[in-house]
């Protein structure tokens, strides 16, 4: 699995300060663990995985 997070508009950030780029499976797991207490970041990751 590979997750792609697109670039943001200038002066915008993603929830949990998630950076744009490609994420391999273990990196996605790390993002989820790092943001376990940030519902907006977890929802964002889930939405990106769904696309």
Secondary structure in CASP SS format (residue, H / E / C, confidence):
PFRMAT SS
TARGET T0000
AUTHOR 0000-0000-0000
METHOD secondary structure of the structure
MODEL  1
X C 1.00
X E 1.00
X E 1.00
X E 1.00
X E 1.00
X C 1.00
X C 1.00
X C 1.00
X C 1.00
X C 1.00
X C 1.00
X C 1.00
X C 1.00
X C 1.00
X H 1.00
X H 1.00
X H 1.00
X C 1.00
X C 1.00
X C 1.00
X E 1.00
X E 1.00
X E 1.00
X E 1.00
X H 1.00
X H 1.00
X H 1.00
X H 1.00
X H 1.00
X H 1.00
X H 1.00
X H 1.00
X H 1.00
X H 1.00
X C 1.00
X C 1.00
X C 1.00
X C 1.00
X H 1.00
X H 1.00
X H 1.00
X H 1.00
X H 1.00
X H 1.00
X H 1.00
X H 1.00
X H 1.00
X H 1.00
X H 1.00
X H 1.00
X C 1.00
END
